[in-house]
Amino acid sequence: MPIWAMGRVSVHIYGRPKGRGTRNLIDDYASRNSSAGMELVVHSDKTGLSDYEQKIESRGAELILLDESGSLLTSMELAELISEVTVSDRNTIFAVGPADGFSDDLKLRTKKISISKMTLTHEMATAILLEQLYRASEINKGSQYHRS
């Protein structure tokens, strides 16, 4: 398979993180992930939820929502998922919703994962997701970042 056919991973979030500490953490892991070809896309929270959902669906990528009702994955399982994505020719979007979550309609027809059984702010969920995606890429590289 030609290198240009490799799947790309992007994380889409609804609204710019407001808290400085969380924003710094998000920016740090977004920067680390960019070297692995992952992209962070911030959508304006001035638009409605339906506009955000339409934008992330219109990209033609596999869509994975972060939702408390989603499947819990270990870091190793996420690394395996990322490995599968990067060797496929299909792009994947991990989408973090607004504080009140995604519409029921979208949740019914889309794959979902959960970061925790506990409720997290969407900003904290974004930071944790980005760290776990970085960890997954490091696991796949065989680096010493992840110690199991």
Secondary structure, 3 states (H helix, E strand, C coil): CCHHHCCCEEEEEECCCCCHHHHHHHHHHHHHHHCCCCEEEEECCCCCHHHHHHHHHCCCCEEEEEEEEEEECCHHHHHHHHHHHHHCCCCEEEEECCCCCCCHHHHHCCEEEECCCCCCCHHHHHHHHHHHHHHHHHHHHCCCCCCC
